[in-house]
Amino acid sequence: MKIKKGDLVLVIKGKDRGKTGKVVSADPKSSLVKVSGVNIVKRHTKPRHGKSGGIVEAAAAIDASKLMLVCQPCGGKPVKVGYKLSAGGTKERICRVCKSVL
């Protein structure tokens, strides 16, 4: 999966299309990502010991295929992600447009 925690992403499909947000958590095994301010759902909770009940809003997971990474050097545009090997032999994510390291 090319999206990681802390990345700035743009939603390209679904009810929140056009919104941007920061990745809060990413699960590569199931290809699900939680983005702040995107895919907000309401949960009706019962009162428990020490906690009051009510309607709680929280961000639900969204599939990674509905997101594109935003490249800051490209002017905040959504871009595809590529990979290259650095001089130290580590794999780095790069922007396919401006070739900068993400």
C-alpha positions in Angstrom: 0.0 0.0 0.0 1.4 3.4 -1.0 -0.3 5.5 1.6 1.1 5.7 5.1 0.2 7.3 8.5 0.8 11.1 8.4 0.4 11.5 4.7 -1.9 14.2 3.2 -4.4 12.6 0.9 -7.3 13.7 -1.4 -10.5 11.7 -1.6 -11.3 10.9 -5.3 -14.4 8.8 -5.0 -17.5 8.6 -2.7 -19.6 11.0 -0.7 -16.6 13.0 0.5 -15.0 13.4 -2.9 -12.8 16.5 -3.1 -11.9 16.6 0.6 -8.4 16.5 1.9 -7.1 15.2 5.2 -4.3 13.7 7.1 -4.0 9.9 7.5 -4.6 8.9 11.1 -4.1 5.2 10.7 -3.4 2.8 7.9 -3.9 -1.0 7.7 -2.1 -2.5 4.7 -3.5 -6.0 5.2 -7.1 -4.9 4.6 -6.2 -1.8 2.6 -8.2 0.4 4.9 -7.2 4.0 5.9 -8.7 6.4 8.5 -8.5 10.1 7.4 -9.3 13.0 9.7 -12.4 14.8 8.7 -13.4 12.3 6.1 -16.1 9.5 6.2 -17.6 10.8 9.5 -20.2 8.4 11.0 -22.5 8.7 14.0 -22.5 6.1 16.7 -25.3 5.9 19.3 -23.8 4.9 22.6 -25.3 3.8 25.9 -24.2 5.4 29.1 -21.6 3.3 30.8 -19.7 3.6 34.1 -18.3 7.1 34.2 -19.2 7.9 30.6 -22.3 9.6 29.4 -24.3 8.3 26.4 -25.3 10.1 23.3 -24.5 10.5 19.7 -20.7 10.4 19.0 -19.2 11.3 15.6 -16.0 9.5 14.6 -14.0 8.9 11.4 -14.6 5.5 9.8 -12.1 3.7 7.6 -12.1 4.2 3.8 -10.5 2.0 1.1 -7.0 3.2 0.0 -8.0 2.9 -3.7 -10.3 5.9 -3.2 -7.4 8.1 -2.1 -4.6 9.9 -3.8 -1.5 11.3 -2.2 -1.0 15.1 -2.3 2.5 16.3 -3.3 3.5 19.6 -1.7 6.3 20.5 -4.1 3.9 20.1 -7.0 1.6 22.8 -5.5 -0.7 20.5 -3.5 -1.8 18.5 -6.4 -2.8 14.8 -6.2 -0.1 12.5 -7.7 0.7 8.9 -8.3 3.5 7.3 -6.2 6.6 5.6 -7.6 9.5 4.0 -5.9 13.3 4.2 -6.3 16.3 2.8 -4.5 18.4 5.4 -2.7 22.2 5.4 -2.4 22.0 3.6 0.9 20.0 0.8 -0.6 16.7 1.8 1.0 13.4 2.0 -1.0 11.9 5.5 -1.1 8.5 6.8 -2.3 8.8 9.5 -5.1 6.3 11.7 -6.9 5.8 10.6 -10.5 5.4 14.2 -11.6 8.3 16.1 -10.0 10.4 13.1 -8.9 10.8 14.5 -5.4 11.0 12.2 -2.4 7.7 12.0 -0.5 
